[in-house]
Amino acid sequence: MKNKLIKAVVNNIGLKILAVLFAIILWLVVVNVDNPAQSKSFTVTVQVINENVLLEQGKYYTIPDNANTVTFRVTARRSIMEQLTASDFTATADLNNLENDSRIPVEISANRYSGSVTISGSTKYLTVEVGERMTSKFIISGETTGNPADGYTVDSVEVTPNVITISGPAEDVSKISTVVASCDVGGLSSNISESVVPKVLDANGTEIDTTGLELSESTVNVSVSFLSVKTVPVELESDSDLPEGVELEGVKISPSTVEIVGDSAVLNGISSIKVPTSVVDLSKISSDFETEVDVSSYLPEGVTIRSGTNAKVTVTVSVSELEEKTFKVSSDNITVSSLATGLNFELGQDEISVTVSGKKSLIDELKASQIKGTVDASSITEGGTYELEISFSLDETDYTVSDTKITIVVTSEEEEEQTTTGE
């Protein structure tokens, strides 16, 4: 039995081997015809790894024109290819393999079916630009835009945190001049606090694009407080008189008003700012005088001059020297009034001496003919010779006239008739 079996196996062995080989080849042909190999291109984004290699060297890299994708060709059976997408592949560029500071070889791998796909083509590269990296710290300045409500002003602007660290290409970081955090206070009167994005500015105040920069703070908190504001006049407080022989022409304070800020309850009690006598003592001024005064020294506690306005005013005192002059005034310039009926008068002198004092410029222009006076004779009831006070019509604000009397001879009409009859 055994021999028959062996004989059956080895009988026509060559034909049998050929038959097996033919069957295998036929199977392969059928398989290939039904599930052939295919090729397809995929494009994926390149992932850069080991970035700390450049950071440790104080350098940075950028990808020109954001060209951070790579395209490659894959070969696989149709059944597998139909299931593949770009997400099934990973492309990495290791900065450890950086060549000439300009390119990095890209390694492409399949995330699945790795044993059934073939990635063909030459080595792909990611083009990069390498430069020096810079890190600097900046103080964040708080600022406001817009105008607060009427009667209010910004008291303070606080930024938290107020320091920011910025890293990036040295050529970009070196352009940074200031960092500001701005808050709009238009129409506001109550304290506010809000989160804002800081702005990075160059020396010209132009905002810098921070896309390629690393900021330690993406937002900061800006707190703004307000105070009441009030406009009050500045006045000279002086209870002293000018020296003898000097007359005050005027006092000018420029600016005549200042803006003060503080709690509204305190401001309501302030009507003006007084410059004390100790600063401008009229009793010691004999000629025109000018001085600059810092009025902030005379404000109550908790009240200040509004920020951005000048706390100093200029006080100008104008004076003139007085001059005294005696004029010979004709008696024709003197009028007698209120003399009782039945009485007549004659002035006892043709002219009188009148002493007038005033500003030199006015005295120099004054003429004797302009000096006129009146004598009140209402107290005379009978004839006789009287010395009566003269009231002059000169403006008392400009002139001072010394006491002056004139002799007046009064007679009654009855006496005059008797005299005439006797003759």
HELIX and SHEET records of a PDB file:
HELIX    1   1 LYS A    2  VAL A   10  1                                   9    
HELIX    2   2 ILE A   13  ASP A   34  1                                  22    
HELIX    3   3 ASN A   52  LEU A   55  1                                   4    
HELIX    4   4 PRO A   64  ASN A   66  5                                   3    
HELIX    5   5 ARG A   78  MET A   81  1                                   4    
HELIX    6   6 ALA A   86  ASP A   88  5                                   3    
HELIX    7   7 LEU A   95  ASN A   97  5                                   3    
HELIX    8   8 ALA A  170  VAL A  173  1                                   4    
HELIX    9   9 SER A  264  LEU A  267  1                                   4    
HELIX   10  10 LEU A  282  LYS A  284  5                                   3    
HELIX   11  11 VAL A  295  TYR A  298  5                                   4    
HELIX   12  12 SER A  331  ASN A  333  5                                   3    
HELIX   13  13 LYS A  360  GLU A  365  1                                   6    
HELIX   14  14 ALA A  368  GLN A  370  5                                   3    
HELIX   15  15 GLU A  413  GLY A  422  1                                  10    
SHEET    1   A 6 THR A 118  SER A 120  0                                        
SHEET    2   A 6 THR A  69  ARG A  77 -1                                        
SHEET    3   A 6 ALA A  37  ILE A  49 -1                                        
SHEET    4   A 6 PHE A  89  ASP A  94  1                                        
SHEET    5   A 6 ARG A 103  ALA A 110 -1                                        
SHEET    6   A 6 LYS A 124  THR A 127 -1                                        
SHEET    1   B 4 LYS A  59  THR A  62  0                                        
SHEET    2   B 4 GLU A 129  THR A 145 -1                                        
SHEET    3   B 4 VAL A 163  PRO A 169 -1                                        
SHEET    4   B 4 GLU A 214  LEU A 215 -1                                        
SHEET    1   C 4 LYS A  59  THR A  62  0                                        
SHEET    2   C 4 GLU A 129  THR A 145 -1                                        
SHEET    3   C 4 THR A 178  ASP A 184  1                                        
SHEET    4   C 4 LYS A 199  LEU A 201 -1                                        
SHEET    1   D 3 TYR A 152  THR A 160  0                                        
SHEET    2   D 3 VAL A 220  LEU A 236 -1                                        
SHEET    3   D 3 ILE A 192  VAL A 196 -1                                        
SHEET    1   E 4 TYR A 152  THR A 160  0                                        
SHEET    2   E 4 VAL A 220  LEU A 236 -1                                        
SHEET    3   E 4 THR A 257  GLY A 262 -1                                        
SHEET    4   E 4 THR A 304  ILE A 305 -1                                        
SHEET    1   F 3 TYR A 152  THR A 160  0                                        
SHEET    2   F 3 VAL A 220  LEU A 236 -1                                        
SHEET    3   F 3 ILE A 273  VAL A 275  1                                        
SHEET    1   G 3 VAL A 246  SER A 254  0                                        
SHEET    2   G 3 LYS A 312  SER A 330 -1                                        
SHEET    3   G 3 PHE A 289  ASP A 294 -1                                        
SHEET    1   H 4 VAL A 246  SER A 254  0                                        
SHEET    2   H 4 LYS A 312  SER A 330 -1                                        
SHEET    3   H 4 GLU A 351  LYS A 359 -1                                        
SHEET    4   H 4 TYR A 399  VAL A 401 -1                                        
SHEET    1   I 5 ILE A 334  SER A 337  0                                        
SHEET    2   I 5 GLY A 373  ASP A 376  1                                        
SHEET    3   I 5 GLY A 384  PHE A 392 -1                                        
SHEET    4   I 5 LYS A 405  SER A 412 -1                                        
SHEET    5   I 5 LEU A 343  LEU A 347 -1                                        
END                                                                             
